[in-house]
Amino acid sequence: MTSYSRRHVLRSVAAVAGGVAAAGYGGLPLAGGTGEMALAATSGGRRGTYPFLEGAFAPVRKEVTAFDLPVTGRVPQELNGRYLRIGPNVLGLEDPRAHSWMRGEGMVHGVRLRDGRAEWYRNRWVRSAAVAEKLGEPYPGPVPDADYACNTHVIAHNGRILTLLESGPLPYEIDGDLNTVGPYDFGGTLDGAFTAHTKLDAEAGELHAVSYSPMWDHVRHLVVDQTGRVTRTTRVPLAGAPMMHDFALTKRYVVLVDVPVTFDPEAAAAGHPVPYIWNDQHPARVGVLPRAGGAARWFEVPRIVYSHTLNAYDDGASVVVDLTTFPAPFYPAGRGTGGPGSAGTPSLDRWTIDLARDRVRTSRLDDRPQEYPRVNEALVSRRHRYGYSAAAAEMFQAYQTVDGVPPDRTFTNALIKHDLIRGTSEVHRFPLHAAASEAVFVPATDPGHHPAASDRPAAEDDGYAIAYVHNPDRNASDLVILAAQDFTGKPVARVHLPARVPLGFHGSWVPDA
């Protein structure tokens, strides 16, 4: 690859982070946080041309700090920590026609809960060098290669809070008040790209990642120990430069998914914001890599797009992976709408990889449109019973803008709890325009939560599902706290935020130490 194309790759590759949004700083101002003024200026006043800049996706214009938030209901006393979620929030938009939702600068939204109170809400842009310049702030220290304001995930590990992107840029560390500390390279032990989706094996104390880059002929499985250092790197040969947005982890294996979404060097050289395409010539495969060492075994799978992992576990000679998938084809760069496009909505599936018989059995667990599946994090890599996913009508309508596939206005807003042993589900529904973001499970860890049974292990669903949900009556968002064991019941609490949280990507509960 030439140095010219490498520069274009480093500049544009960060755009892939979210797929498988403008502030008034130096760009078009937004009216009322809805994007209508910017859209009218570029599309003749027509609505719907840029769905990822409108409605639930519209970026917010400013950073907000608010204390002593009003609450309907009660915040559980045992919830002491921060709920953090990140997403793209474009800063300084000059031309929506050249914008991609997935390239928006990352903004973290956080709520601090303590002793039954909602102490504060904050939202902050991640201060990459470019963001600092747009905000007129100094950037301390040297600028790393492929620098970007991470926008896809925010996690905690080894006492640090890290914002993540994939395929090139370093993570950015933030502090407990969401201020940017700086780029983080795991104490100098990270060589090259990181990932947006890590998996923590809580029993082993290991943080696992699978990283990729369009400039590599392989992907890398990384293991980060409890001290925050990369202790092992395994390179897995892989041709065609596919997007590897997520992976799965079991006690014995790392599960890699090679899908027909591949890097397009011509698009990168031309400066396209998302240089990845649907590639009919690329196979769809799943690879099983032993954690103890050895080569990956590859198996053919249907031509779909692997979106996100719910969880995975070993079952005798088989590996079971629960995941969301999009039907083929899938267009990371979309069709001129500013975001990705698909041929259909994502569903919850199960892949059973039979290592003894060299085959993969696929089944549909739930065909309702849903995304962002999550599990009780203590069970990552172990057998699980419950999973949680989100249905946001505006997200599915925006994705359904591929030519010939009209939006389905019957989509609803909901959070879904799956019982994967019984094969049942419970749905907590929200009103029209009440867009629901990803739900994170938070265990009820307070020993006094069940005083009469404090000596018994907690049930897998003993805790809370928490998510940001738009409140159309206030044109702002609520942090909704549901009791996981009373999922369809009235929320335990609604924390009323002073601002809107746009539809975005992923987040974490960061408990107090």
C-alpha positions as CSV (number, residue, x, y, z in Angstrom):
1,M,0.0,0.0,0.0
2,T,1.4,3.4,-0.9
3,S,2.0,6.1,1.6
4,Y,-0.6,8.2,-0.2
5,S,-3.3,5.5,0.2
6,R,-2.1,4.8,3.8
7,R,-2.8,8.4,4.7
8,H,-6.3,8.2,3.3
9,V,-6.9,4.9,5.1
10,L,-5.8,6.4,8.5
11,R,-8.0,9.4,7.9
12,S,-11.1,7.5,6.9
13,V,-11.0,4.1,8.5
14,A,-12.4,5.3,11.8
15,A,-15.7,5.6,10.0
16,V,-16.5,1.9,10.2
17,A,-16.8,1.9,13.9
18,G,-20.5,1.9,14.4
19,G,-22.2,0.0,11.7
20,V,-22.7,-3.4,11.7
21,A,-25.5,13.9,14.1
22,A,-24.1,18.7,14.3
23,A,-22.8,21.4,16.6
24,G,-22.6,25.1,15.9
25,Y,-18.8,25.2,16.2
26,G,-17.5,26.2,12.8
27,G,-20.3,24.5,10.9
28,L,-24.0,24.8,10.1
29,P,-26.0,25.6,13.2
30,L,-28.8,23.3,14.3
31,A,-32.3,24.5,15.2
32,G,-33.7,23.2,18.5
33,G,-31.4,20.1,18.4
34,T,-33.4,18.6,15.5
35,G,-31.1,19.3,12.6
36,E,-33.9,21.0,10.6
37,M,-32.0,24.2,9.8
38,A,-28.9,22.3,8.5
39,L,-31.1,20.0,6.5
40,A,-33.2,22.8,5.0
41,A,-30.0,24.6,4.0
42,T,-28.8,21.6,1.9
43,S,-31.9,19.7,0.8
44,G,-34.3,22.4,-0.2
45,G,-36.3,22.1,3.0
46,R,-37.2,18.5,2.4
47,R,-37.4,16.3,5.5
48,G,-36.1,12.7,5.5
49,T,-33.1,13.2,3.3
50,Y,-30.6,12.7,6.1
51,P,-32.3,10.5,8.7
52,F,-29.1,10.1,10.7
53,L,-29.2,13.9,11.4
54,E,-32.8,14.1,12.3
55,G,-35.2,13.1,15.1
56,A,-33.7,10.6,17.6
57,F,-30.3,10.7,15.8
58,A,-29.9,14.5,15.7
59,P,-26.7,15.6,17.4
60,V,-26.8,17.9,20.5
61,R,-25.0,21.2,20.2
62,K,-23.5,21.7,23.6
63,E,-22.0,20.1,26.7
64,V,-24.3,20.1,29.7
65,T,-23.7,19.6,33.5
66,A,-26.6,19.2,35.8
67,F,-26.8,18.2,39.5
68,D,-29.5,16.7,41.7
69,L,-31.6,15.3,38.9
70,P,-35.3,14.9,39.4
71,V,-36.5,11.3,39.7
72,T,-39.9,9.6,39.3
73,G,-39.9,6.5,41.5
74,R,-36.8,5.6,43.5
75,V,-33.2,5.0,42.6
76,P,-32.2,1.7,44.2
77,Q,-29.8,2.2,47.1
78,E,-27.4,-0.5,45.8
79,L,-26.7,1.3,42.5
80,N,-23.6,3.3,43.3
81,G,-21.6,4.2,40.2
82,R,-21.9,5.7,36.8
83,Y,-23.9,4.7,33.8
84,L,-21.9,5.8,30.7
85,R,-22.9,5.5,27.1
86,I,-21.2,6.8,24.0
87,G,-22.2,7.6,20.4
88,P,-21.4,9.8,17.4
89,N,-22.2,13.4,17.8
90,V,-20.8,15.3,14.9
91,L,-19.0,18.6,15.7
92,G,-18.7,21.3,13.1
93,L,-20.7,19.8,10.2
94,E,-20.1,21.7,7.0
95,D,-22.0,19.6,4.4
96,P,-24.4,16.8,5.4
97,R,-23.9,15.2,2.0
98,A,-20.3,14.3,2.9
99,H,-21.2,13.2,6.4
100,S,-21.6,9.7,7.8
101,W,-23.3,9.1,11.1
102,M,-20.6,6.6,12.0
103,R,-17.9,9.2,11.7
104,G,-19.4,11.6,14.2
105,E,-17.1,12.6,17.0
106,G,-17.7,10.6,20.1
107,M,-19.7,12.0,22.9
108,V,-20.1,10.3,26.3
109,H,-23.3,10.7,28.3
110,G,-23.1,9.8,31.9
111,V,-25.3,9.7,35.0
112,R,-23.9,9.4,38.5
113,L,-26.0,7.4,41.0
114,R,-25.2,7.2,44.7
115,D,-27.1,6.3,47.9
116,G,-30.5,6.5,46.1
117,R,-29.8,9.8,44.4
118,A,-29.1,10.8,40.9
119,E,-26.2,13.2,41.6
120,W,-25.4,14.5,38.1
121,Y,-25.7,14.2,34.4
122,R,-22.9,15.2,32.1
123,N,-22.2,14.9,28.4
124,R,-18.7,15.5,26.9
125,W,-17.0,15.2,23.6
126,V,-13.9,13.0,23.6
127,R,-11.0,15.4,23.1
128,S,-9.1,14.1,20.2
129,A,-6.7,16.6,18.6
130,A,-9.3,17.5,16.0
131,V,-12.1,18.0,18.6
132,A,-9.8,20.1,20.8
133,E,-9.0,22.3,17.8
134,K,-12.6,22.8,16.9
135,L,-13.4,23.7,20.5
136,G,-10.5,26.1,20.7
137,E,-8.7,24.1,23.4
138,P,-5.1,23.1,23.6
139,Y,-4.2,19.4,23.0
140,P,-1.5,18.2,25.4
141,G,1.2,15.9,24.1
142,P,1.9,14.4,20.6
143,V,-1.0,13.5,18.4
144,P,-1.1,9.7,17.8
145,D,-1.5,8.1,14.4
146,A,-5.0,7.7,13.1
147,D,-6.2,10.0,15.9
148,Y,-10.0,10.0,16.3
149,A,-12.6,10.9,18.9
150,C,-13.7,7.3,19.8
151,N,-17.4,6.9,19.4
152,T,-18.4,3.3,19.7
153,H,-18.0,1.9,23.3
154,V,-17.0,3.0,26.7
155,I,-15.7,0.4,29.3
156,A,-13.8,0.3,32.6
157,H,-10.7,-1.8,33.1
158,N,-7.9,-1.7,35.7
159,G,-9.4,1.4,37.3
160,R,-9.5,3.3,34.0
161,I,-12.4,4.4,31.9
162,L,-11.7,3.9,28.2
163,T,-13.6,5.0,25.1
164,L,-13.1,2.7,22.2
165,L,-13.1,2.6,18.4
166,E,-11.9,-0.1,16.0
167,S,-9.4,-0.5,13.2
168,G,-6.7,2.0,13.9
169,P,-7.2,4.7,16.5
170,L,-6.0,4.3,20.1
171,P,-8.6,4.3,22.9
172,Y,-9.0,7.5,24.8
173,E,-9.1,7.5,28.5
174,I,-11.6,9.7,30.4
175,D,-11.9,10.4,34.1
176,G,-14.9,10.0,36.4
177,D,-16.3,13.4,35.4
178,L,-16.0,12.5,31.7
179,N,-13.0,14.8,31.1
180,T,-10.6,13.4,28.5
181,V,-7.2,12.2,30.0
182,G,-5.6,11.3,26.7
183,P,-4.9,8.4,24.3
184,Y,-4.2,5.1,26.0
185,D,-1.8,2.4,24.7
186,F,-2.0,0.0,27.7
187,G,1.3,1.1,29.1
188,G,3.1,0.9,25.8
189,T,2.1,-2.7,25.2
190,L,-0.4,-2.2,22.4
191,D,1.1,-2.7,19.0
192,G,-1.3,-1.3,16.4
193,A,-5.1,-1.2,16.3
194,F,-7.5,-2.0,19.1
195,T,-11.2,-2.9,19.0
196,A,-14.6,-1.4,19.8
197,H,-15.9,-4.6,21.4
198,T,-13.9,-6.2,24.2
199,K,-14.9,-9.3,26.2
200,L,-14.0,-9.5,29.9
201,D,-13.5,-13.0,31.3
202,A,-14.3,-12.0,34.9
203,E,-13.1,-15.3,36.4
204,A,-9.7,-15.1,34.7
205,G,-9.5,-11.3,35.0
206,E,-8.6,-11.1,31.3
207,L,-9.9,-8.5,28.9
208,H,-10.0,-10.0,25.3
209,A,-10.0,-8.1,22.1
210,V,-9.9,-8.9,18.3
211,S,-8.4,-6.1,16.3
212,Y,-8.2,-5.6,12.6
213,S,-6.8,-3.1,10.1
214,P,-7.2,-2.8,6.3
215,M,-3.4,-2.7,6.1
216,W,-3.0,-6.1,7.7
217,D,-3.2,-9.6,6.2
218,H,-4.4,-10.9,9.5
219,V,-6.4,-10.1,12.6
220,R,-5.1,-10.1,16.1
221,H,-6.4,-11.7,19.3
222,L,-5.2,-9.7,22.2
223,V,-5.3,-10.5,25.9
224,V,-5.0,-7.7,28.5
225,D,-4.3,-8.7,32.1
226,Q,-5.6,-7.2,35.3
227,T,-2.8,-4.6,35.4
228,G,-3.9,-3.2,32.0
229,R,-1.0,-4.6,29.9
230,V,-1.3,-6.6,26.7
231,T,0.3,-9.9,27.6
232,R,-0.5,-12.0,24.6
233,T,-1.0,-11.4,20.9
234,T,-2.1,-14.1,18.4
235,R,-2.1,-13.3,14.7
236,V,-4.7,-15.1,12.6
237,P,-4.1,-15.0,8.8
238,L,-7.1,-13.5,7.0
239,A,-7.3,-12.3,3.4
240,G,-9.5,-9.7,1.9
241,A,-9.4,-7.1,4.7
242,P,-12.9,-7.8,6.1
243,M,-14.6,-5.7,8.7
244,M,-14.6,-7.6,12.0
245,H,-16.8,-5.4,14.2
246,D,-17.4,-8.0,17.0
247,F,-16.4,-11.4,18.1
248,A,-17.3,-14.0,20.8
249,L,-15.5,-15.6,23.7
250,T,-15.9,-18.9,25.5
251,K,-13.8,-20.6,28.2
252,R,-11.9,-22.5,25.5
253,Y,-12.2,-20.5,22.3
254,V,-12.2,-17.1,20.6
255,V,-14.9,-17.0,17.8
256,L,-14.0,-14.9,14.8
257,V,-16.6,-14.0,12.1
258,D,-15.4,-13.2,8.5
259,V,-18.2,-11.5,6.7
260,P,-18.5,-10.1,3.1
261,V,-18.0,-6.5,4.1
262,T,-14.5,-5.6,3.0
263,F,-12.2,-2.7,2.7
264,D,-12.3,-0.8,-0.7
265,P,-8.9,0.9,-1.3
266,E,-10.2,2.9,-4.2
267,A,-12.9,4.4,-2.0
268,A,-10.4,5.2,0.7
269,A,-8.1,6.8,-1.9
270,A,-11.0,8.9,-3.1
271,G,-11.7,10.1,0.4
272,H,-15.0,8.3,0.9
273,P,-16.0,8.6,4.6
274,V,-16.7,4.8,4.9
275,P,-14.4,2.9,2.6
276,Y,-16.1,-0.5,3.1
277,I,-18.4,-2.3,0.7
278,W,-20.6,-5.4,0.4
279,N,-18.4,-7.8,-1.4
280,D,-20.3,-10.7,-3.2
281,Q,-16.9,-12.4,-3.9
282,H,-15.9,-12.7,-0.3
283,P,-17.0,-15.8,1.6
284,A,-18.9,-15.8,4.9
285,R,-17.1,-17.9,7.6
286,V,-16.8,-18.4,11.3
287,G,-13.5,-19.3,12.8
288,V,-12.8,-21.0,16.1
289,L,-9.4,-20.2,17.7
290,P,-8.3,-22.1,20.8
291,R,-7.5,-19.8,23.7
292,A,-4.8,-22.2,24.8
293,G,-3.0,-21.9,21.5
294,G,-3.2,-23.4,18.0
295,A,-4.7,-22.6,14.6
296,A,-8.2,-21.4,13.9
297,R,-10.7,-23.8,12.3
298,W,-13.0,-22.2,9.7
299,F,-16.6,-23.1,8.8
300,E,-18.9,-21.7,6.2
301,V,-22.0,-19.8,7.4
302,P,-24.9,-18.1,5.6
303,R,-24.1,-14.8,3.8
304,I,-25.3,-12.4,6.5
305,V,-23.7,-9.6,8.5
306,Y,-22.7,-10.5,12.0
307,S,-23.7,-7.4,14.0
308,H,-23.2,-7.9,17.8
309,T,-22.6,-10.7,20.2
310,L,-25.0,-11.5,23.1
311,N,-22.8,-14.2,24.5
312,A,-21.1,-17.5,23.8
313,Y,-20.2,-20.6,25.7
314,D,-18.9,-24.2,25.3
315,D,-21.3,-27.1,25.2
316,G,-19.4,-30.3,25.0
317,A,-17.8,-30.5,21.6
318,S,-19.8,-27.5,20.4
319,V,-19.5,-23.8,20.7
320,V,-22.8,-21.9,21.0
321,V,-23.0,-18.2,20.0
322,D,-26.0,-16.0,20.4
323,L,-25.9,-12.9,18.2
324,T,-27.8,-10.4,16.1
325,T,-27.4,-10.5,12.3
326,F,-28.5,-8.4,9.4
327,P,-29.7,-10.1,6.1
328,A,-27.6,-9.6,3.0
329,P,-26.7,-7.4,1.4
330,F,-25.5,-4.7,3.9
331,Y,-24.2,-1.4,2.9
332,P,-21.8,0.2,5.5
333,A,-21.7,3.5,3.5
334,G,-25.4,3.5,2.9
335,R,-27.1,4.9,-0.1
336,G,-26.6,8.6,0.4
337,T,-28.5,8.9,3.6
338,G,-25.6,9.5,5.9
339,G,-25.6,6.1,7.6
340,P,-25.6,2.4,6.9
341,G,-28.3,0.7,4.9
342,S,-29.6,-2.9,5.0
343,A,-31.8,-5.3,3.1
344,G,-33.8,-6.0,6.3
345,T,-33.9,-5.6,10.0
346,P,-31.6,-7.4,12.5
347,S,-32.8,-10.5,14.4
348,L,-31.5,-12.6,17.2
349,D,-29.9,-15.8,16.1
350,R,-28.0,-18.8,17.5
351,W,-25.1,-20.5,15.9
352,T,-24.0,-23.9,17.2
353,I,-20.6,-24.7,15.9
354,D,-20.2,-28.5,16.1
355,L,-16.5,-29.1,16.2
356,A,-16.9,-32.9,16.1
357,R,-19.0,-33.0,13.0
358,D,-17.4,-29.9,11.2
359,R,-20.7,-28.1,10.8
360,V,-22.6,-25.0,11.9
361,R,-26.3,-25.1,12.8
362,T,-28.1,-21.8,12.6
363,S,-31.4,-21.0,14.2
364,R,-33.6,-17.9,14.7
365,L,-34.2,-17.2,18.3
366,D,-36.4,-14.1,17.7
367,D,-37.3,-12.6,14.4
368,R,-38.5,-9.3,15.8
369,P,-36.3,-6.3,14.8
370,Q,-33.8,-5.8,17.6
371,E,-30.2,-4.8,18.2
372,Y,-27.5,-4.2,20.8
373,P,-27.9,-7.5,22.7
374,R,-26.4,-7.6,26.2
375,V,-25.9,-10.2,28.9
376,N,-25.1,-10.2,32.6
377,E,-21.4,-9.3,32.2
378,A,-20.4,-11.8,34.9
379,L,-21.4,-14.6,32.5
380,V,-19.4,-13.5,29.5
381,S,-17.9,-16.7,28.0
382,R,-20.1,-18.9,30.3
383,R,-23.5,-20.4,29.7
384,H,-26.3,-17.8,30.2
385,R,-30.0,-17.9,30.4
386,Y,-31.1,-14.3,29.9
387,G,-30.3,-11.6,27.4
388,Y,-31.5,-8.1,26.8
389,S,-31.9,-6.2,23.5
390,A,-33.3,-2.9,22.3
391,A,-35.8,-2.0,19.6
392,A,-35.8,1.6,18.4
393,A,-38.3,2.4,15.6
394,E,-36.3,5.3,14.2
395,M,-33.1,3.2,13.9
396,F,-34.8,0.5,11.9
397,Q,-36.6,3.1,9.7
398,A,-33.2,4.8,9.0
399,Y,-31.5,1.6,8.2
400,Q,-34.4,0.6,5.9
401,T,-33.5,3.3,3.3
402,V,-31.9,0.9,0.8
403,D,-33.5,1.4,-2.6
404,G,-36.6,-0.6,-2.9
405,V,-37.1,-1.3,0.8
406,P,-39.5,1.3,2.2
407,P,-39.5,2.1,5.9
408,D,-42.0,0.1,8.0
409,R,-43.9,2.6,10.2
410,T,-45.1,-0.3,12.4
411,F,-41.8,-0.5,14.2
412,T,-42.1,0.2,17.9
413,N,-39.8,1.2,20.8
414,A,-39.1,-1.4,23.4
415,L,-36.6,-3.3,25.5
416,I,-36.7,-7.1,25.3
417,K,-35.7,-9.6,27.9
418,H,-35.1,-13.1,26.5
419,D,-35.3,-16.3,28.5
420,L,-33.2,-18.6,26.3
421,I,-33.8,-21.7,28.2
422,R,-37.6,-21.5,28.1
423,G,-37.6,-19.8,24.7
424,T,-39.8,-17.0,25.9
425,S,-39.4,-13.2,26.1
426,E,-40.8,-10.2,27.9
427,V,-41.3,-6.8,26.3
428,H,-41.2,-3.5,28.0
429,R,-42.9,-1.1,25.5
430,F,-42.4,2.6,25.2
431,P,-44.6,5.2,23.5
432,L,-44.3,6.5,20.0
433,H,-41.1,8.6,19.5
434,A,-39.7,7.3,22.8
435,A,-36.6,5.8,21.2
436,A,-34.9,3.2,23.4
437,S,-31.1,2.8,23.5
438,E,-29.1,-0.3,24.5
439,A,-30.0,-1.7,27.9
440,V,-27.1,-2.7,30.2
441,F,-27.7,-5.2,33.0
442,V,-26.6,-4.1,36.5
443,P,-26.5,-6.7,39.2
444,A,-28.1,-6.0,42.6
445,T,-24.8,-6.6,44.5
446,D,-25.7,-5.0,47.8
447,P,-25.6,-7.8,50.5
448,G,-28.7,-6.3,52.1
449,H,-30.7,-6.5,48.9
450,H,-32.2,-9.9,50.0
451,P,-31.4,-10.0,53.7
452,A,-33.1,-13.4,54.2
453,A,-31.2,-15.0,51.4
454,S,-27.8,-13.1,51.4
455,D,-26.0,-16.4,51.8
456,R,-27.4,-17.8,48.6
457,P,-25.9,-17.0,45.1
458,A,-27.8,-14.3,43.3
459,A,-30.0,-15.3,40.4
460,E,-28.7,-14.4,37.0
461,D,-31.4,-11.8,36.5
462,D,-31.3,-10.4,40.1
463,G,-30.6,-6.8,39.2
464,Y,-31.7,-4.0,36.8
465,A,-31.8,-3.2,33.1
466,I,-30.9,0.5,32.6
467,A,-31.1,2.5,29.4
468,Y,-31.5,6.0,28.0
469,V,-35.0,6.5,26.6
470,H,-36.2,9.6,24.8
471,N,-39.1,11.3,26.5
472,P,-41.1,13.0,23.8
473,D,-43.2,15.0,26.3
474,R,-40.1,16.8,27.4
475,N,-37.9,16.5,24.2
476,A,-35.2,15.2,26.5
477,S,-34.1,11.8,27.7
478,D,-34.7,9.7,30.8
479,L,-32.5,7.1,32.4
480,V,-35.0,4.3,32.8
481,I,-34.2,1.7,35.5
482,L,-36.2,-1.6,35.2
483,A,-36.2,-4.4,37.7
484,A,-35.0,-7.3,35.6
485,Q,-37.3,-9.8,37.5
486,D,-40.3,-7.5,36.9
487,F,-39.4,-6.5,33.4
488,T,-42.8,-5.5,32.1
489,G,-43.7,-3.7,35.3
490,K,-43.5,0.0,36.0
491,P,-39.9,1.3,36.0
492,V,-38.3,1.3,39.4
493,A,-37.1,4.8,38.5
494,R,-37.0,7.4,35.7
495,V,-34.1,9.8,36.1
496,H,-35.1,13.0,34.2
497,L,-32.1,14.4,32.3
498,P,-31.9,18.0,31.3
499,A,-31.0,17.2,27.7
500,R,-31.6,14.7,24.9
501,V,-29.3,11.7,24.4
502,P,-29.2,10.9,20.7
503,L,-29.5,7.3,19.5
504,G,-25.9,6.0,19.6
505,F,-24.0,2.9,20.3
506,H,-22.8,1.1,23.5
507,G,-22.2,1.7,27.2
508,S,-21.3,0.3,30.5
509,W,-22.1,0.5,34.2
510,V,-19.0,1.5,36.1
511,P,-19.5,0.7,39.8
512,D,-17.8,2.5,42.5
513,A,-14.6,0.8,43.6
